[in-house]
Each structure stands twice: as structure tokens, then as C-alpha cells.
Amino acid sequence: MTTTAFRRIALGATPAMLIAGALAGCGNEGAPSVQAPATSANSAAAAATDSGVPTAPSTDQSTDDTVPTDTGVPTVSAAPSGSSSTGDPAKVCNDNDTFLTPGAVAPSTKKAKWGKPLDLTQKYGGTVTITPQLPTVKKPSGDDVFGPEKGQVSLLIKVTVKYKSGDKSSIAGIYFTLRDTQKNVCNYASLSEAVPKQEQFDDGDVSKTTRTYSGTLVYEVPANQDYKKYTLLYRADDFDNKTTDAPVAWTN
């Protein structure tokens, strides 16, 4: 018999001998029993409590949307509060496309009623006085292809900026924010034809030589609202400034 053949016979006989020895030992009380290792799927089901009642297998149903509490019971985490700007455009403002940080009223914001002047001092400029007039409504016309959608109208706000002191100051229409009574941001309609382009408030520079600039801001707002209670804000005009705090605001 070759060495290779002998190894094959020995290896084949070993498992059979082990099984026979295990069966022979089952009759001995002191012999340890052989148990198959429990799989992960049924290990929990096979586990028993002190009372002898097996526990149910544990199923992990946690997801990224759950957070554990002190009691160990997961609860669904609160979803971030969405802006009500997604509401009916015939009832609330709904500008979701602004590419600048909209201004918001802060504790430091100076407030005045419509038609009253407020001074604004710029970080990289001088001090100016801004006066927005009470908003007026213009209904959409069929000729304005960029006019407001159904249920909305154009809201016109004439703003006058006067030089007061310091260096030249620039005031741009895009840094104004109009919010409705629910604090939703209204759409700044810079492409609207409700007002001729030369009369719209664009970028106004005032200085010792050019002391006044005025123009009309155009917004798209829901029809038949109390626009006196809307709030016009002017935020910092530094493009890289991400703060929402507006230094000045007007409302009734």
C-alpha cells in the first residue's frame, strides 16, 4: 500500500470513529453532551429565562430616523420644521428660490412704520437714510410674461435712499426682504414688467456728489391681504455675510 493511499484511508476513518465514540458516551451520566452551535438566527429563540419560558428573538428595527430614549424604547425623531412658504400661493408668500440669505428681524433690528426714515450705517460705506413708502398693489396684466402666478398680484414699494455721512454707499434691491404676516419670504420679482425697468430699484449709489437714489421694489404676493402688516427688511449688503439679522425693518 502506498503512503498516499494509507493517508486517505486514515483520514476517512477518523470522523467515523469520533461519531461512534460520541454515541457510545451518551449512555454515561457524567459524559458531556455535544450540542450544535446555535446560529445567530435562532440563538435568541433558544435562550430561556429563569422561569423556563423562552424569549422571543430580538429584531433590530432601528433606522437613522429613530433616536433611543432613556427608557431604551426608540422614538421617531422630530422632522425639521418646514417653511410654510410651501403653502397656497394665493394665501401666503412662497419664495423658495432666493439665492441670498433672507433678512429677518432680530433683537438689534431698528423698526419703523411705513413711510418713516431709518438710518443705516454700512461696514464698507457711509451712513444713509432709507424711507420705503406704503406698499401699493398692481393687478397682473396679460402683457407681463414674468407677472405673478394665479391668485397673486404685484406689490410695489417705492424706496428713497439719501446720503447722510461718510463714504459712498451702495444699496441694492436684492438685499431687501419682504415677509408676510406669517414670516414667509415673498418673491422678489426683478424681471417683472409691472414697473418700467428704469423705475425699478436696482443698485443705488449715494455719496456727497449723488445724494439721493430712489426706485420701486416689485414683489409677488397673494391677493387681498393686509400689506401694511407685511415687513420690509434690509440686511447687510456684504455678499459673503450669511447672517439673517436685518439692521432695519418697516411694518405697521
C-alpha positions as CSV (number, residue, x, y, z in Angstrom):
1,M,0.0,0.0,0.0
2,T,1.4,3.4,-0.9
3,T,1.7,6.2,1.6
4,T,-0.9,8.4,-0.2
5,A,-3.5,5.6,-0.1
6,F,-2.8,5.0,3.6
7,R,-3.4,8.7,4.4
8,R,-6.7,8.7,2.5
9,I,-8.0,5.6,4.5
10,A,-6.9,7.1,7.8
11,L,-8.5,10.5,7.2
12,G,-11.7,8.9,6.1
13,A,-11.9,6.7,9.1
14,T,-11.3,9.4,11.7
15,P,-14.7,11.2,11.5
16,A,-16.5,7.9,11.8
17,M,-14.5,6.9,14.9
18,L,-15.3,10.2,16.5
19,I,-19.0,9.9,15.9
20,A,-19.0,6.3,17.2
21,G,-17.2,7.4,20.4
22,A,-19.7,10.2,20.9
23,L,-22.7,7.9,20.6
24,A,-21.1,5.4,23.0
25,G,-20.6,8.1,25.6
26,C,-24.2,9.2,25.5
27,G,-25.1,6.5,28.0
28,N,-22.7,7.7,30.6
29,E,-24.3,10.2,33.0
30,G,-21.1,12.1,33.6
31,A,-20.1,12.4,30.0
32,P,-20.5,15.9,28.5
33,S,-23.3,16.2,25.9
34,V,-22.4,17.5,22.4
35,Q,-24.5,20.4,21.2
36,A,-24.5,22.0,17.8
37,P,-23.6,25.7,17.9
38,A,-26.6,28.0,17.8
39,T,-26.9,30.1,14.7
40,S,-27.5,33.9,15.0
41,A,-30.9,33.5,13.6
42,N,-32.3,31.1,16.3
43,S,-30.0,31.8,19.2
44,A,-32.4,34.3,20.7
45,A,-35.3,31.9,20.3
46,A,-33.4,29.1,22.0
47,A,-32.5,31.3,25.0
48,A,-34.7,30.7,28.1
49,T,-35.4,32.9,31.1
50,D,-35.1,31.8,34.7
51,S,-38.8,30.8,34.6
52,G,-38.1,28.4,31.7
53,V,-40.1,30.4,29.1
54,P,-38.0,31.1,26.0
55,T,-37.7,34.7,25.0
56,A,-38.7,35.9,21.5
57,P,-35.9,36.6,19.1
58,S,-34.8,40.2,19.1
59,T,-35.3,42.1,15.9
60,D,-33.4,45.3,15.3
61,Q,-35.7,47.7,13.6
62,S,-33.8,50.9,14.4
63,T,-33.1,53.2,11.5
64,D,-31.5,56.5,11.0
65,D,-34.8,58.2,11.8
66,T,-35.0,56.8,15.3
67,V,-33.3,58.0,18.5
68,P,-33.1,56.0,21.7
69,T,-34.7,57.4,24.8
70,D,-33.7,56.9,28.4
71,T,-36.2,54.0,28.6
72,G,-34.5,52.2,25.7
73,V,-37.6,52.5,23.5
74,P,-36.7,54.2,20.2
75,T,-38.9,57.0,19.1
76,V,-39.2,58.7,15.7
77,S,-37.0,61.8,15.7
78,A,-38.8,65.0,15.0
79,A,-38.6,66.1,11.4
80,P,-37.1,69.5,10.8
81,S,-39.9,72.1,10.7
82,G,-40.6,73.0,7.1
83,S,-41.2,76.5,6.0
84,S,-44.9,77.4,5.5
85,S,-43.7,79.0,2.2
86,T,-44.8,75.8,0.6
87,G,-48.4,76.8,1.3
88,D,-51.1,78.0,-1.1
89,P,-49.6,80.9,-3.1
90,A,-53.0,82.5,-3.1
91,K,-52.8,82.9,0.7
92,V,-49.1,83.1,1.7
93,C,-45.8,84.2,0.1
94,N,-43.8,81.2,-1.2
95,D,-40.4,82.2,-2.4
96,N,-38.2,79.1,-2.2
97,D,-35.7,80.2,-4.9
98,T,-33.9,83.0,-3.2
99,F,-30.1,82.6,-3.6
100,L,-29.3,85.1,-0.8
101,T,-29.9,84.7,2.9
102,P,-33.2,86.5,3.5
103,G,-33.2,89.2,6.2
104,A,-35.0,88.5,9.4
105,V,-36.0,90.7,12.4
106,A,-33.5,90.4,15.3
107,P,-33.4,92.0,18.8
108,S,-31.0,94.5,17.4
109,T,-33.2,95.5,14.4
110,K,-34.3,99.1,14.3
111,K,-38.0,99.2,13.4
112,A,-40.2,102.0,11.9
113,K,-43.6,102.3,10.3
114,W,-44.1,102.5,6.6
115,G,-43.1,106.0,5.3
116,K,-40.7,106.7,8.2
117,P,-37.0,107.0,7.7
118,L,-34.3,104.8,9.3
119,D,-30.6,105.4,9.2
120,L,-28.3,102.6,8.1
121,T,-24.5,102.5,8.5
122,Q,-22.6,100.2,6.3
123,K,-19.5,98.3,7.2
124,Y,-17.8,99.3,4.0
125,G,-19.5,102.6,3.3
126,G,-21.2,105.6,4.9
127,T,-24.5,106.3,6.6
128,V,-27.7,106.6,4.6
129,T,-31.3,107.2,5.3
130,I,-33.8,104.8,3.8
131,T,-37.5,105.5,3.5
132,P,-40.0,103.0,2.0
133,Q,-43.5,104.2,1.1
134,L,-46.6,102.2,2.0
135,P,-47.0,99.3,-0.5
136,T,-49.4,99.6,-3.4
137,V,-51.0,96.8,-5.5
138,K,-50.9,96.4,-9.2
139,K,-53.0,93.6,-10.7
140,P,-51.4,91.4,-13.3
141,S,-51.7,92.3,-16.9
142,G,-51.7,89.9,-19.9
143,D,-48.7,91.6,-21.3
144,D,-46.4,90.8,-18.4
145,V,-44.9,87.4,-19.2
146,F,-43.0,87.5,-15.9
147,G,-46.0,88.5,-13.9
148,P,-47.4,86.9,-10.8
149,E,-49.0,83.5,-10.9
150,K,-52.7,82.8,-10.4
151,G,-54.0,84.2,-7.1
152,Q,-51.2,86.7,-6.7
153,V,-50.6,90.3,-7.5
154,S,-47.6,92.6,-7.8
155,L,-46.8,94.7,-4.7
156,L,-45.0,97.9,-5.4
157,I,-42.8,99.6,-2.7
158,K,-41.1,102.9,-3.6
159,V,-37.9,103.3,-1.7
160,T,-35.8,106.5,-1.3
161,V,-32.2,106.4,-0.1
162,K,-30.4,109.6,0.9
163,Y,-26.8,110.2,1.7
164,K,-26.1,111.3,5.3
165,S,-22.4,110.9,6.0
166,G,-19.2,109.1,5.4
167,D,-18.1,107.3,2.2
168,K,-20.1,106.3,-0.8
169,S,-22.8,103.7,0.0
170,S,-24.4,101.2,-2.3
171,I,-28.0,100.0,-1.7
172,A,-29.2,97.0,-3.9
173,G,-32.7,95.8,-4.3
174,I,-31.7,92.2,-3.9
175,Y,-30.7,92.8,-0.2
176,F,-34.3,93.9,0.7
177,T,-36.6,91.1,2.0
178,L,-40.3,91.3,2.2
179,R,-42.1,88.9,4.6
180,D,-45.8,88.3,5.0
181,T,-47.6,88.1,8.3
182,Q,-46.5,84.5,8.8
183,K,-42.9,85.5,8.1
184,N,-42.8,83.7,4.8
185,V,-40.4,85.3,2.2
186,C,-42.2,87.0,-0.7
187,N,-40.8,86.6,-4.2
188,Y,-38.7,89.5,-5.4
189,A,-39.8,90.0,-9.0
190,S,-36.8,91.6,-10.5
191,L,-38.0,90.6,-14.0
192,S,-41.5,91.9,-13.6
193,E,-42.8,94.4,-16.1
194,A,-45.3,95.8,-13.5
195,V,-42.9,98.8,-13.4
196,P,-40.7,100.0,-16.2
197,K,-37.1,98.8,-15.7
198,Q,-35.8,102.4,-15.4
199,E,-38.1,103.0,-12.5
200,Q,-37.3,99.8,-10.6
201,F,-35.0,99.9,-7.6
202,D,-31.8,98.3,-8.9
203,D,-28.4,99.3,-7.4
204,G,-28.3,102.7,-5.9
205,D,-25.1,104.6,-5.1
206,V,-25.3,107.7,-2.9
207,S,-22.4,110.0,-1.9
208,K,-21.5,113.6,-1.4
209,T,-22.0,114.2,-5.1
210,T,-25.0,111.9,-5.7
211,R,-27.1,112.4,-2.6
212,T,-30.4,110.6,-3.5
213,Y,-31.4,107.5,-5.2
214,S,-35.0,106.1,-5.5
215,G,-36.8,103.3,-7.2
216,T,-39.6,100.8,-6.8
217,L,-39.3,97.3,-5.5
218,V,-41.6,94.7,-7.0
219,Y,-42.8,91.6,-5.2
220,E,-45.3,88.9,-6.0
221,V,-47.7,88.4,-3.1
222,P,-51.1,86.7,-2.5
223,A,-54.1,88.9,-3.4
224,N,-56.4,90.6,-0.9
225,Q,-54.0,90.7,2.1
226,D,-53.3,93.4,4.7
227,Y,-50.0,94.5,3.2
228,K,-49.4,97.2,5.8
229,K,-48.7,94.3,8.2
230,Y,-46.0,92.9,5.9
231,T,-42.4,93.6,6.9
232,L,-39.7,95.0,4.7
233,L,-36.2,94.4,5.8
234,Y,-32.7,95.4,4.6
235,R,-29.9,93.0,5.5
236,A,-26.2,93.5,5.4
237,D,-25.1,94.0,1.8
238,D,-21.9,92.0,2.1
239,F,-22.4,89.1,-0.3
240,D,-20.4,86.8,1.9
241,N,-22.3,87.7,5.0
242,K,-24.6,84.8,5.9
243,T,-26.3,86.4,8.9
244,T,-30.1,86.8,8.7
245,D,-30.2,89.7,11.2
246,A,-31.5,92.8,9.4
247,P,-30.4,96.2,10.8
248,V,-33.5,98.0,9.7
249,A,-37.2,97.0,9.1
250,W,-40.5,98.6,8.4
251,T,-44.1,97.4,9.2
252,N,-47.3,98.6,10.7
